[in-house]
Amino acid sequence: MQKPPITRSEPDETGHWGKFGGRYVPETLVAPLEELTKEFTRARNDPHFWRDLNQLLRDYCGRPTPLFHAERLTAQAGGAQIYLKREDLLHTGAHKINNAMGQALLARRMGKHRIIAETGAGQHGVATATVCALFGLRCIIYMGAEDARRQALNVFRMRLLGAEVVTVNAGTRTLKDAINEALRDWVTNVHDTYYLLGSALGPHPYPLMVREFQTVIGREAREQILSTTGKLPRALIACVGGGSNSIGLFHPFIADEQVRLIGVEAGGHGDSLGEHAARFHSGAISGGGRVGVLQGTMSYVLQDANGQVATTHSISAGLDYSAIGPEHAFLHDGGRAEYIWATDDEALEGFRLCAKLEGIIPALETSHAILSAIRVASELPQDDAIIVNLSGRGDKDVQLIAELQT
Amino acid sequence: MSRIGETFAELKRSGRGGFIPFITAGHPDLATTELLLIELAAAGADIIELGVPFSDPVADGEVIQRASERALRSGVTLRDALTCVAYAKQHIDVPIVLFSYFNPLLKFGEDRLAKHAKQAGVDAVLVTDLIPEEAESWTETLIQHDLDSIFLVAPTTSDERLARIAQRARGFIYAVSRAGVTGARNEMTRDAEALVQRVRSVSDLPVAVGFGISTAEQVREVWRFADAAVVGSAIVSQIEKMTGSSDLVGRVGEFARSLLALAPVR
């Protein structure tokens, strides 16, 4: 029997998309998560909240972002027209500020003045430090020591913005460990602290809430492509770490069955466990991620035979994470979205192509989607279109690229 | 009545407070863990919690994080933890609570784990990141295998949820003394006592208090209002300090006895 196609993707009241999602947390965090869910639900139904948020997104962040017709990338592909959703043009240089702004407004409504956040590439940390400066909130950012090393510029930016950056030396010293440390802070300081999680993962309501603040990407893109080309695109392509930029682009198109949703994971530099961050990479030697529980949510998790969470590798700090947001797991298993991977080398190639052909230096995370986009476009007729989420700009990565070239 | 139930009934009859030490399996190595289980029983443990090391222990402070990391570096698994229990249970009959994060159990297989745990002599399982709302099938599995399910309650837990947790809990209820991760604190707060009183109003199950208890004075203080005191990080910290010493097991036993020094009669 064939399963009916997925035309909507909403969690139940307890934050489950099928078996994925939910709330797997120490007991102390249940009360603040319930409080947050209540306040988010209230805000979500409050036109004043959206009016304030939309005004800030417009006047402070620079929304709407353009949908740019990338003609030279299109020519390179020789197929469908490639459009870039320019989230890199937002204030602070990535889509992360959409969510940071939404949650900061929420924290303010809740009367919380101490904000904590984790960061991988540093983009979410910078976005959080920025909104905290704007609203006069105290800001503490947890960042893995390895990530702080490869994204030193962003560490400096966060400090300039008044944030305290705490480097984490535990475990793999990357995003996963930064989240662990942020959760430990939250569990200790629940009474006055707001945890501003940066991706569509973690315990309910974060996967839903972060998605809601990021769907502005897809809503704008849908209107823009319809008014430009008069029809829906054939495919959407975005990189997937935790999965917030991709779910933000995908979600408003879920009911449009003819639109392919393609997430690109980090293929790293090998197929063995520890060499990549491709949770859905079933061709990997390990067989890829398995259903498990990490950091509050049930999803696909890269892990060893004993249920210990595996280390990951990616050239991009923002995709270097062992699990994936639960809604992606749901869309994957339901066959609504496809997930492929790009290696470090392919990402570097995408980075160079985008810079040389379009004059846009993309983030290394975003760069994972470029070659895949060219490949997908090349298989489609010229009167069709595809949209790539240009989720962030690459200034932060220039130093790393320079080091690689010497 | 379960072994844990009998243990608390006996404590109550003799008017004593219970002592529940925690150690991490495989810290510093599996052979030492087996000896420590036996030594802690001899030192007066009424129940012992055995921690399963996990790569991402979000509820734990630095001491237990380091213990887990060390155990994992030498490849310690859930199966090894069960083997330790099976060995120790040949020599002691103190109830053992397996203390774990959910993912290693999930990977092992819930039903398979319950079966193997029971065979090894485990009496109860506590899963740090599994709240009752997500634990429906899990608690059923434990009941089928005649294992108690221990749940945590925290000062932030609402009365409504306390009642719900009490319904699912078997054996005893573990009250977290204060918001935070595991690890020694200088003073106890009033939070713990208030929480235990709230638990008493919805449940007849015994209540153990843990997180941050590291001295004989604190153990005595907990006995004043709760049925048992759990000491984790302070003991794990002793193990860490003594690692490499031939006297490790004896010294940790001595430390455990010192925690009971203020007990009326034992």
Contacts between the chains, C-beta under 8 A, distances in Angstrom:
chain1	res1	chain2	res2	distance
A	14	B	133	6.6
A	22	B	134	5.4
A	23	B	131	6.4
A	23	B	133	6.8
A	23	B	134	6.4
A	24	B	102	5.9
A	24	B	129	4.7
A	24	B	130	6.4
A	24	B	131	7.5
A	24	B	134	6.0
A	25	B	58	7.9
A	25	B	129	5.8
A	25	B	131	6.8
A	26	B	58	6.8
A	26	B	59	4.2
A	26	B	128	5.9
A	26	B	129	6.1
A	26	B	152	6.9
A	26	B	154	7.6
A	26	B	176	8.0
A	27	B	131	6.1
A	27	B	151	7.4
A	27	B	152	4.2
A	27	B	153	6.1
A	27	B	154	4.5
A	27	B	156	7.8
A	27	B	157	6.0
A	27	B	165	7.9
A	27	B	176	6.6
A	28	B	154	4.0
A	28	B	155	7.6
A	28	B	156	5.3
A	28	B	157	8.0
A	28	B	176	6.3
A	28	B	179	5.1
A	28	B	180	7.5
A	29	B	156	7.9
A	30	B	131	5.8
A	30	B	154	7.9
A	30	B	156	7.2
A	30	B	157	6.9
A	30	B	161	6.8
A	31	B	154	7.7
A	31	B	156	3.8
A	31	B	157	6.6
A	31	B	158	6.3
A	32	B	156	7.0
A	34	B	158	7.9
A	170	B	65	6.4
A	170	B	69	7.9
A	171	B	55	6.8
A	171	B	56	7.1
A	171	B	69	7.8
A	176	B	56	6.7
A	180	B	56	5.5
A	180	B	57	7.7
A	180	B	58	5.1
A	183	B	58	4.5
A	184	B	58	6.2
A	184	B	59	7.9
A	184	B	61	7.6
A	184	B	181	5.0
A	187	B	58	7.6
A	187	B	59	6.9
A	187	B	179	6.3
A	187	B	180	6.1
A	187	B	181	6.0
A	188	B	179	6.2
A	188	B	180	4.2
A	188	B	181	6.4
A	189	B	179	7.6
A	190	B	156	6.1
A	190	B	179	5.1
A	191	B	179	7.3
A	290	B	107	7.3
A	291	B	106	7.9
A	292	B	103	4.9
A	292	B	106	5.9
A	292	B	107	6.5
A	293	B	101	7.9
A	293	B	102	4.8
A	293	B	103	4.9
A	293	B	106	6.2
A	293	B	129	6.9
A	294	B	56	6.4
A	294	B	103	6.6
A	295	B	56	6.9
A	295	B	58	6.8
A	296	B	129	7.5
A	301	B	103	7.0
A	303	B	103	6.9
A	303	B	107	6.6
A	305	B	107	7.5
A	306	B	77	4.5
A	306	B	78	6.4
A	306	B	79	7.9
A	306	B	104	6.2
A	306	B	107	6.6
A	306	B	108	7.8
A	307	B	54	8.0
A	307	B	78	7.2
A	307	B	103	4.7
A	307	B	104	3.6
A	307	B	105	7.3
A	307	B	106	6.5
A	307	B	107	3.0
A	307	B	108	6.6
A	308	B	54	6.9
A	308	B	55	4.4
A	308	B	72	6.3
A	308	B	103	8.0
A	308	B	104	6.9
A	309	B	55	4.4
A	309	B	56	5.4
A	309	B	103	7.1
